[in-house]
Amino acid sequence: MIEEMQLEATALLAAGEYEHALAEFSVLREIRARREGPYSVMYLSNLHDAVRCMCHLRRWSDSEPLSAELCHKYSFTHAAAESDAVDAAKRYAWALLQLGKPAFAADVYRKTAAALTAAGDDHQADRMLALAQSLAAGHRIAPDGPGEFEPV
């Protein structure tokens, strides 16, 4: 049953059915938290997919605490410069920006830049640092794509 739900949720996400996918991932998160624990690989994967759905749906106030949870848990389970951890940090920073918290977003970008620098990804680190500096200077950051959410 849980495997079928996982396949359905993943298909819904891929099809752009974010509202329905979010509902499925939310149920899966609850089940996995009870059965496997809140640090299990599949719990974290479902949490990450739920955050992706919320970002597409522009549910910033809903995504902020889940993004914070995801980033915190990834700090224990992933290297800080690993692609999932970086994606989670970008989504968290973007939610913070949408909620009018640029100083907090800049801090997330700075921390991510430091991790990327330590991992040798200077190009992406420079971009993150530039975003943090832009926010600190009071500039607004626009999404990459027209009308679409693309965490910068």
C-alpha positions as CSV (number, residue, x, y, z in Angstrom):
1,M,0.0,0.0,0.0
2,I,2.7,2.5,1.0
3,E,4.7,1.7,-2.2
4,E,1.6,2.4,-4.3
5,M,1.0,5.7,-2.6
6,Q,4.7,6.6,-3.2
7,L,4.4,5.8,-6.9
8,E,1.1,7.8,-7.1
9,A,2.5,10.8,-5.3
10,T,5.7,10.8,-7.5
11,A,3.6,10.6,-10.6
12,L,1.3,13.4,-9.5
13,L,4.4,15.6,-8.8
14,A,5.9,14.8,-12.2
15,A,2.5,15.7,-13.8
16,G,2.4,19.1,-12.1
17,E,-0.6,18.1,-9.9
18,Y,1.0,19.8,-6.9
19,E,-2.2,20.0,-4.8
20,H,-2.9,16.3,-5.0
21,A,0.8,15.4,-4.8
22,L,1.1,17.5,-1.6
23,A,-1.8,15.6,0.0
24,E,-0.2,12.3,-0.8
25,F,3.3,13.3,0.4
26,S,1.8,14.7,3.6
27,V,0.2,11.3,4.3
28,L,3.3,9.5,3.4
29,R,5.4,11.7,5.7
30,E,3.1,10.9,8.7
31,I,3.2,7.2,8.0
32,R,7.0,7.1,7.6
33,A,7.6,9.3,10.6
34,R,5.7,6.8,12.8
35,R,7.1,3.6,11.1
36,E,10.6,4.6,10.2
37,G,11.4,7.7,12.1
38,P,11.7,11.4,11.2
39,Y,15.3,10.9,9.9
40,S,14.7,8.0,7.6
41,V,15.7,8.4,4.0
42,M,12.1,8.0,2.8
43,Y,10.7,10.4,5.4
44,L,13.2,13.1,4.3
45,S,12.5,12.4,0.7
46,N,8.7,12.8,1.2
47,L,9.3,16.0,3.2
48,H,11.5,17.4,0.4
49,D,8.8,16.5,-2.2
50,A,6.1,18.2,0.0
51,V,8.3,21.3,0.2
52,R,8.7,21.3,-3.6
53,C,4.9,21.1,-4.0
54,M,4.3,23.9,-1.5
55,C,6.8,26.1,-3.4
56,H,5.1,25.4,-6.7
57,L,1.8,26.3,-5.0
58,R,3.4,29.4,-3.5
59,R,2.4,28.3,0.0
60,W,5.3,30.2,1.6
61,S,4.0,30.3,5.2
62,D,3.4,26.5,5.0
63,S,6.7,25.7,3.4
64,E,8.8,27.8,5.8
65,P,8.6,25.5,8.9
66,L,8.9,22.4,6.7
67,S,11.9,23.8,4.9
68,A,13.5,24.7,8.2
69,E,12.9,21.1,9.4
70,L,14.3,19.7,6.2
71,C,17.5,21.9,6.3
72,H,18.0,21.0,10.0
73,K,17.6,17.3,9.4
74,Y,19.8,17.3,6.3
75,S,22.5,18.9,8.4
76,F,22.7,15.6,10.3
77,T,22.1,13.3,7.3
78,H,23.8,15.0,4.3
79,A,26.9,16.9,3.5
80,A,26.1,20.6,3.5
81,A,27.1,21.0,-0.2
82,E,25.2,17.9,-1.4
83,S,22.6,18.7,-4.0
84,D,19.6,17.8,-1.9
85,A,20.9,19.9,1.0
86,V,21.6,22.9,-1.3
87,D,18.2,22.6,-2.9
88,A,16.5,22.5,0.5
89,A,18.5,25.6,1.6
90,K,17.5,27.5,-1.6
91,R,13.9,26.7,-1.1
92,Y,14.0,27.7,2.6
93,A,15.7,31.0,1.7
94,W,13.1,31.6,-1.1
95,A,10.2,31.0,1.3
96,L,11.9,33.4,3.8
97,L,12.1,36.0,1.1
98,Q,8.5,35.6,0.1
99,L,7.5,36.1,3.7
100,G,9.5,39.4,4.0
101,K,12.5,38.0,6.0
102,P,15.4,38.9,3.8
103,A,18.0,39.0,6.6
104,F,17.2,35.4,7.5
105,A,17.3,34.4,3.8
106,A,20.7,36.1,3.4
107,D,22.0,34.1,6.4
108,V,20.8,30.9,4.7
109,Y,22.5,31.9,1.5
110,R,25.8,32.8,3.4
111,K,25.9,29.4,5.2
112,T,25.2,27.6,2.0
113,A,27.9,29.5,0.2
114,A,30.4,28.6,2.9
115,A,29.5,24.9,2.5
116,L,29.8,25.1,-1.2
117,T,33.2,26.9,-1.0
118,A,34.5,24.2,1.4
119,A,33.3,21.6,-1.1
120,G,35.1,23.3,-4.0
121,D,32.0,24.5,-5.8
122,D,33.2,28.1,-6.1
123,H,30.8,29.0,-9.0
124,Q,27.7,28.2,-7.1
125,A,29.2,29.5,-3.8
126,D,29.9,32.9,-5.5
127,R,26.3,33.0,-6.7
128,M,25.0,32.3,-3.2
129,L,27.3,34.9,-1.6
130,A,26.3,37.5,-4.2
131,L,22.6,36.9,-3.4
132,A,23.3,37.3,0.4
133,Q,25.2,40.5,-0.3
134,S,22.4,41.8,-2.5
135,L,19.8,41.1,0.2
136,A,22.1,42.8,2.8
137,A,22.2,45.9,0.6
138,G,18.4,45.9,0.5
139,H,17.9,44.7,-3.1
140,R,15.1,42.4,-4.2
141,I,15.7,39.1,-5.9
142,A,13.5,37.9,-8.7
143,P,12.8,34.3,-9.6
144,D,14.8,32.9,-12.5
145,G,11.8,31.9,-14.6
146,P,8.9,34.0,-15.7
147,G,6.0,33.2,-13.5
148,E,7.6,30.0,-12.2
149,F,9.2,29.2,-8.9
150,E,12.9,28.6,-9.4
151,P,14.9,28.9,-6.2
152,V,18.0,31.0,-6.8
